[in-house]
Amino acid sequence: MCGSERAQDTLRQTLQAVRRRLESADISMPELEAAELVACALGIDRRHIPALPGRPVTTAERERLSALLARRLAGEPLAYLLGEWDFYGITLRVTPDVLIPRSDTERLCELAIQTARPQPAPRVLDLCSGSGCIGLALLHEVPQARAVAVDISPAALAVAGENAERLGLADRYQCMQASALEPPAEAYRDTFDLMVCNPPYITADEMRALDPDVADYEPHLALYGGEDGLDFYRAVTRTWVQVVRPGGAIFFECGWKQGEAVAAVCRAAGLDAVRVETDYAGVPRIVCAVRPG
């Protein structure tokens, strides 16, 4: 596309050309994605584009845009191209070391925030933290809260730590490397007022059928949850729930067909007040429970 365009092409012309390329590739929301890609290549805020229709696009900017567009047309997710993504009112840095935060998870954040907000100084465990999206969104909304992010991936923890710094939350946010499949240190027993956990939950069959933009780019370490997708729920309810104080709340995200199965795992582990909540789209993907007193 860009190689045939003239140096004096305007932002409006460039935006239209990118949108047409995305449309022809059946990219969903081509207008929005075109604006994001153009803004990224030009180093401007996407919201300023409507006010700059006649702005010339330089040769260097066209070259950057051409490279970004080629990667997007090859299937690379937009979030990784931009290097950041919005989630629950905050903007997070994202890299291929972490899953892209999804709106499916925002309802879990809301429920956890509602639980944490009335408490004077809630301590939160974000298990399988990835980019830090859940724990950092909670800290952003609950100024008196503190959080510990736990992930097995050092690279993911580095991204989460950077996000905490960018958001000005690092003084209330601690990162710790550990596996959710292994028991936690005894020193953490009865430490936290609530736990949020969005673990890997994709089944073996689902892994084989993943869309290429997920299978080829997002970290499989954060996706695969065992043959039936429930390995992490079984491990966490056996061991990690002990770091939550008696009477503390636990929030799991799960796959769209797993709500009742995860609830059954929680009940079998002796958790109280187990219930399945829906996300904003009405999909039953959040399981809430309480550690018995």
ROTI-922364 format. One record per residue (C-alpha): residue number from 1; x, y, z; residue in three letters. Coordinates in steps of 0.1 Angstrom, whole numbers, plus 5000, padded with zeros to 4 digits. Each point is the difference from the previous one (the first is absolute). Last residue first. Layout:
<guzas>
     k     px     py     pz     r
   NUM      X      Y      Z   ALA
...
</guzas>
This chain:
<guzas>
     k     px     py     pz     r
   293   4858   4805   5590   GLY
   292   4995   4984   4966   PRO
   291   5019   5016   4971   ARG
   290   4974   5018   4979   VAL
   289   4990   4993   4964   ALA
   288   4994   5018   4966   CYS
   287   5001   4984   4966   VAL
   286   5001   5022   4970   ILE
   285   4994   4988   4964   ARG
   284   4962   4997   4997   PRO
   283   4996   5020   4967   VAL
   282   4975   5029   5003   GLY
   281   5020   5023   4978   ALA
   280   5011   5021   5030   TYR
   279   5014   4969   5017   ASP
   278   4977   4975   5018   THR
   277   5003   4989   5036   GLU
   276   5002   4964   5013   VAL
   275   4996   4994   5037   ARG
   274   5019   4984   5029   VAL
   273   4990   5013   5034   ALA
   272   5025   4977   5018   ASP
   271   5031   4982   4989   LEU
   270   5004   4963   5010   GLY
   269   5023   4989   4972   ALA
   268   4972   4980   4985   ALA
   267   4980   5033   4999   ARG
   266   5027   5018   4981   CYS
   265   5005   4972   4975   VAL
   264   4962   4999   4995   ALA
   263   5000   5038   4993   ALA
   262   5028   4994   4974   VAL
   261   4978   4974   4983   ALA
   260   4970   5023   5002   GLU
   259   5018   5029   4984   GLY
   258   5019   4981   4974   GLN
   257   4982   5006   4967   LYS
   256   5010   5036   4995   TRP
   255   5035   4994   5013   GLY
   254   5010   5010   5035   CYS
   253   5007   5030   5021   GLU
   252   5004   4994   5037   PHE
   251   4992   5023   5030   PHE
   250   5007   4991   5036   ILE
   249   4987   5019   5030   ALA
   248   5013   4999   5036   GLY
   247   4980   4985   5029   GLY
   246   5030   4981   5013   PRO
   245   5031   5019   4987   ARG
   244   5012   4993   4965   VAL
   243   5034   4983   4998   VAL
   242   4983   4967   5005   GLN
   241   4982   5004   4967   VAL
   240   5034   4993   4984   TRP
   239   5000   4963   5009   THR
   238   4972   4977   4990   ARG
   237   4978   5027   4983   THR
   236   5030   5012   4980   VAL
   235   5010   4965   4988   ALA
   234   4965   4990   4989   ARG
   233   4993   5033   4983   TYR
   232   5034   4998   4983   PHE
   231   4994   4966   4985   ASP
   230   4965   5008   4987   LEU
   229   5004   5004   4962   GLY
   228   4989   4965   4993   ASP
   227   5033   4987   4986   GLU
   226   5020   5026   5019   GLY
   225   4996   5038   5004   GLY
   224   5018   5012   4970   TYR
   223   4998   5038   4994   LEU
   222   5026   5019   5021   ALA
   221   5029   4977   4991   LEU
   220   4987   5001   4964   HIS
   219   5012   5036   4997   PRO
   218   4980   5020   4974   GLU
   217   5013   5003   4965   TYR
   216   4994   4969   4978   ASP
   215   4972   4983   5019   ALA
   214   4981   5033   5007   VAL
   213   5001   5017   4966   ASP
   212   4998   4965   4984   PRO
   211   4966   4993   5016   ASP
   210   5002   4971   5025   LEU
   209   4987   4966   4989   ALA
   208   5029   4978   5013   ARG
   207   5000   5019   5032   MET
   206   4963   4994   5003   GLU
   205   5004   4963   4999   ASP
   204   5027   5001   5027   ALA
   203   4978   5022   5022   THR
   202   5006   5038   5005   ILE
   201   5000   5009   5037   TYR
   200   5032   5019   5008   PRO
   199   4993   5019   5032   PRO
   198   4980   5032   5006   ASN
   197   5003   5002   5038   CYS
   196   4989   5027   5024   VAL
   195   5006   4995   5037   MET
   194   4985   5018   5030   LEU
   193   5009   5011   5035   ASP
   192   5035   4986   4997   PHE
   191   5025   4987   5026   THR
   190   4983   4969   5015   ASP
   189   5030   4978   4989   ARG
   188   5027   5020   4982   TYR
   187   5028   4988   5022   ALA
   186   4992   4964   4991   GLU
   185   5014   5006   4965   ALA
   184   4975   4993   4973   PRO
   183   4992   4964   4988   PRO
   182   5009   4993   4963   GLU
   181   4976   5002   4971   LEU
   180   4997   5038   5004   ALA
   179   5037   5002   4993   SER
   178   5021   5027   5016   ALA
   177   5017   5033   4991   GLN
   176   4990   5029   5022   MET
   175   4991   5035   4991   CYS
   174   4991   5027   5025   GLN
   173   4975   5029   4996   TYR
   172   4992   5028   5024   ARG
   171   5031   5022   4994   ASP
   170   4999   4990   4963   ALA
   169   4966   5016   4994   LEU
   168   5010   5031   4980   GLY
   167   4984   4987   4968   LEU
   166   5032   4997   4981   ARG
   165   5018   4984   5029   GLU
   164   4972   4974   5005   ALA
   163   5001   4993   4963   ASN
   162   5038   4995   5001   GLU
   161   4995   4975   5028   GLY
   160   4974   4981   4980   ALA
   159   5022   4999   4970   VAL
   158   5029   4987   5021   ALA
   157   4977   4974   5016   LEU
   156   4991   4988   4966   ALA
   155   5036   4995   4991   ALA
   154   5007   4982   5032   PRO
   153   4972   4975   4992   SER
   152   4986   4979   5028   ILE
   151   4977   5028   5012   ASP
   150   4990   5015   5033   VAL
   149   4990   5037   5004   ALA
   148   4998   5012   5036   VAL
   147   4975   5028   5006   ALA
   146   4993   5029   5024   ARG
   145   4967   5018   5004   ALA
   144   4993   5034   5015   GLN
   143   4997   5018   4967   PRO
   142   4973   4976   4987   VAL
   141   4993   5008   4963   GLU
   140   5035   5001   4987   HIS
   139   5010   4972   5024   LEU
   138   4972   4978   4984   LEU
   137   5010   5008   4965   ALA
   136   5036   4991   5010   LEU
   135   4990   4967   5014   GLY
   134   4979   4990   4970   ILE
   133   5023   5013   4972   CYS
   132   5033   4988   5015   GLY
   131   5013   4991   4965   SER
   130   5000   4963   5010   GLY
   129   4986   4997   5035   SER
   128   4997   4962   5004   CYS
   127   4990   5007   5036   LEU
   126   4991   5036   5009   ASP
   125   5000   4999   5038   LEU
   124   4984   5030   5017   VAL
   123   5005   5016   5034   ARG
   122   4971   5023   5010   PRO
   121   5007   5030   5021   ALA
   120   4968   5015   5015   PRO
   119   4976   4976   4982   GLN
   118   4969   5016   4983   PRO
   117   5018   5001   4966   ARG
   116   5013   4964   4999   ALA
   115   4968   4981   4993   THR
   114   4987   5025   4974   GLN
   113   5034   5000   4984   ILE
   112   5000   4962   4997   ALA
   111   4966   5000   4984   LEU
   110   5010   5028   4975   GLU
   109   5033   4983   4992   CYS
   108   4981   4967   4992   LEU
   107   4977   5021   4977   ARG
   106   5031   5013   4982   GLU
   105   5013   4966   4990   THR
   104   4980   4995   4969   ASP
   103   5012   5035   4989   SER
   102   5033   4983   4991   ARG
   101   5036   5006   5011   PRO
   100   5024   4988   4974   ILE
    99   5019   4970   5014   LEU
    98   5035   5006   5011   VAL
    97   5035   4994   4986   ASP
    96   4989   5011   4966   PRO
    95   5001   5035   5013   THR
    94   4975   5023   5017   VAL
    93   5003   5033   5017   ARG
    92   4968   5009   5018   LEU
    91   4976   5029   4997   THR
    90   4975   5004   5029   ILE
    89   4962   5005   5001   GLY
    88   4991   4963   5002   TYR
    87   5024   4989   4973   PHE
    86   5017   5019   4973   ASP
    85   5028   4985   4980   TRP
    84   5037   5007   4993   GLU
    83   5028   4990   4977   GLY
    82   4982   5012   4969   LEU
    81   5010   4971   4979   LEU
    80   4995   4976   5029   TYR
    79   4965   5014   5006   ALA
    78   4991   4997   4963   LEU
    77   5005   4962   5000   PRO
    76   5024   4986   4974   GLU
    75   4981   4984   4972   GLY
    74   5021   5005   4969   ALA
    73   4978   5030   4991   LEU
    72   5010   5016   5033   ARG
    71   5037   4994   4993   ARG
    70   4997   5015   4965   ALA
    69   4981   5030   5014   LEU
    68   5027   5007   5026   LEU
    67   5027   4999   4974   ALA
    66   4981   5023   4976   SER
    65   4992   5024   5028   LEU
    64   5037   5003   5009   ARG
    63   5008   5006   4963   GLU
    62   4972   5026   4996   ARG
    61   5013   5018   5031   GLU
    60   5036   5001   4985   ALA
    59   4986   5013   4967   THR
    58   4980   5028   5017   THR
    57   4963   5002   5004   VAL
    56   4986   5035   4994   PRO
    55   4974   5012   5024   ARG
    54   4968   5008   4981   GLY
    53   4976   4980   5022   PRO
    52   5015   5012   5033   LEU
    51   4970   5007   5023   ALA
    50   4985   4966   4995   PRO
    49   5033   4983   5008   ILE
    48   5004   5015   5035   HIS
    47   4983   4972   5018   ARG
    46   5025   4975   4986   ARG
    45   5027   5018   5019   ASP
    44   5031   5006   4978   ILE
    43   5032   4981   4993   GLY
    42   4994   4998   4963   LEU
    41   5004   4962   4998   ALA
    40   4979   4996   5032   CYS
    39   4973   5024   4989   ALA
    38   4998   4983   4966   VAL
    37   4997   4965   5016   LEU
    36   4974   5011   5025   GLU
    35   4979   5019   4974   ALA
    34   5001   4970   4977   ALA
    33   4990   4977   5028   GLU
    32   4969   5021   5008   LEU
    31   4989   5002   4964   GLU
    30   5007   4963   4993   PRO
    29   4978   4988   5029   MET
    28   5005   4963   4992   SER
    27   5027   4992   4975   ILE
    26   4985   4984   4969   ASP
    25   5033   5004   4980   ALA
    24   4982   5023   4975   SER
    23   4988   5020   5029   GLU
    22   5035   5004   5014   LEU
    21   5013   5012   4967   ARG
    20   4971   5024   4995   ARG
    19   5006   5015   5035   ARG
    18   5037   5005   4992   VAL
    17   4992   5019   4969   ALA
    16   4974   5022   5018   GLN
    15   5024   5009   5027   LEU
    14   5027   5009   4975   THR
    13   4976   5023   4982   GLN
    12   4989   5017   5032   ARG
    11   5036   5003   5013   LEU
    10   5009   5017   4968   THR
     9   5021   4988   4970   ASP
     8   5028   5024   4992   GLN
     7   5027   4973   5000   ALA
     6   4982   4981   4972   ARG
     5   4985   4966   5005   GLU
     4   5011   4970   4980   SER
     3   5023   4985   5027   GLY
     2   4974   5005   5026   CYS
     1   4976   4974   4988   MET
</guzas>
